[in-house]
Amino acid sequence: VKELANLSLVSSACDVVSAAYASTKESHPYLRSVCDAAEKGVQSVTEATASCVQPVLATLEPHVAAASVYASKGLEKLGEKLPLLQKPVEQVLSDTKELVSSRVADVKDAVSS
C-alpha cells in the first residue's frame, strides 16, 4: 500500500482530492457538518476494528508478507509498462490536453485539405 501511495500519479491524485474535499468542506457549512460526522464515524469504526482485527493480523502476518512481495513485484512491472504512473496528475492532464489538441489540429488540417 505504501509503494502504491508513493507513485507520483497516485500521490498527486490524493493531494488533489484532499484539497478539493477540504475546500468544499470549508465553503459549504451544511456539508461540513455531514463530513465531520462521517469522519468521526469512520474514526470510531477504525479504532474498534483495529483492536478486534489485531490478533487475526498477527496470525496472518506471514501470508500478508508473501502477498506484499508479489504486490511489490507487480507494481514494479506496472510502473515499467505505464510510465505515466511516475508523473503527477497535473503533468498527465497537461500531456493529455497537448495530445488532444495536436490530434484535433491534425484532423482540421486533413479536413481542410
C-alpha positions as CSV (number, residue, x, y, z in Angstrom):
1,V,0.0,0.0,0.0
2,K,2.9,2.4,0.8
3,E,4.5,1.7,-2.5
4,L,1.2,2.3,-4.3
5,A,0.7,5.6,-2.4
6,N,4.2,6.7,-3.3
7,L,3.6,6.6,-7.0
8,S,3.6,10.1,-8.3
9,L,0.2,9.8,-10.0
10,V,-1.5,8.3,-7.0
11,S,0.1,10.6,-4.5
12,S,-0.7,13.8,-6.5
13,A,-4.3,12.5,-7.2
14,C,-4.8,12.0,-3.5
15,D,-3.5,15.6,-2.9
16,V,-5.9,17.0,-5.5
17,V,-8.9,15.1,-4.0
18,S,-7.9,16.1,-0.4
19,A,-7.6,19.7,-1.4
20,A,-11.0,19.6,-3.2
21,Y,-12.6,17.9,-0.1
22,A,-11.1,20.5,2.2
23,S,-12.2,23.4,0.0
24,T,-15.7,22.0,-0.4
25,K,-16.0,21.3,3.3
26,E,-14.9,24.9,4.2
27,S,-17.2,26.6,1.6
28,H,-20.4,24.7,2.4
29,P,-21.4,24.7,6.1
30,Y,-24.1,22.0,5.7
31,L,-21.6,19.7,4.0
32,R,-19.0,20.5,6.7
33,S,-21.3,19.1,9.4
34,V,-22.1,16.0,7.4
35,C,-18.4,15.5,6.6
36,D,-17.4,16.0,10.3
37,A,-19.9,13.4,11.4
38,A,-18.8,10.9,8.7
39,E,-15.1,11.4,9.7
40,K,-15.9,10.8,13.4
41,G,-17.9,7.7,12.4
42,V,-15.1,6.3,10.3
43,Q,-12.5,7.1,13.0
44,S,-14.7,5.2,15.6
45,V,-15.2,2.2,13.4
46,T,-11.5,2.1,12.5
47,E,-10.5,2.2,16.2
48,A,-13.0,-0.5,17.1
49,T,-12.0,-2.7,14.2
50,A,-8.2,-2.3,14.8
51,S,-8.5,-3.9,18.3
52,C,-10.6,-6.8,17.0
53,V,-8.5,-7.5,13.9
54,Q,-5.0,-7.2,15.5
55,P,-4.9,-10.9,16.7
56,V,-6.1,-12.1,13.3
57,L,-3.4,-10.0,11.5
58,A,-0.7,-11.4,13.8
59,T,-1.7,-14.9,12.7
60,L,-1.9,-14.0,9.0
61,E,1.3,-11.9,9.0
62,P,3.5,-14.5,7.1
63,H,0.8,-14.7,4.4
64,V,0.5,-10.9,4.2
65,A,4.2,-10.6,3.9
66,A,4.3,-13.0,1.0
67,A,1.4,-11.2,-0.7
68,S,3.2,-7.9,-0.2
69,V,6.3,-9.3,-2.0
70,Y,4.2,-10.3,-5.0
71,A,2.3,-7.0,-5.0
72,S,5.6,-5.1,-4.9
73,K,6.9,-7.0,-7.9
74,G,3.6,-6.4,-9.7
75,L,3.8,-2.7,-9.1
76,E,7.4,-2.6,-10.4
77,K,6.3,-4.2,-13.6
78,L,3.3,-2.0,-13.9
79,G,5.5,1.1,-13.4
80,E,7.8,-0.1,-16.2
81,K,4.9,-0.6,-18.6
82,L,3.0,2.5,-17.6
83,P,5.5,5.3,-17.1
84,L,2.7,7.8,-16.6
85,L,2.3,6.4,-13.0
86,Q,5.6,8.2,-12.3
87,K,4.1,11.6,-13.3
88,P,1.9,13.9,-11.2
89,V,-1.7,14.3,-12.2
90,E,-1.1,17.9,-13.4
91,Q,1.5,16.7,-15.9
92,V,-0.7,13.8,-17.1
93,L,-3.6,16.2,-17.7
94,S,-1.3,18.7,-19.4
95,D,0.2,16.0,-21.6
96,T,-3.3,14.7,-22.5
97,K,-4.5,18.2,-23.4
98,E,-1.5,18.7,-25.6
99,L,-2.0,15.3,-27.3
100,V,-5.7,16.0,-27.9
101,S,-5.0,19.5,-29.2
102,S,-2.4,18.1,-31.6
103,R,-4.8,15.4,-32.8
104,V,-7.6,17.9,-33.3
105,A,-5.2,20.2,-35.3
106,D,-4.2,17.2,-37.5
107,V,-7.9,16.4,-38.1
108,K,-8.6,20.0,-39.0
109,D,-5.7,20.1,-41.4
110,A,-6.8,16.8,-43.0
111,V,-10.4,18.0,-43.4
112,S,-9.4,21.4,-44.8
113,S,-7.1,19.9,-47.4
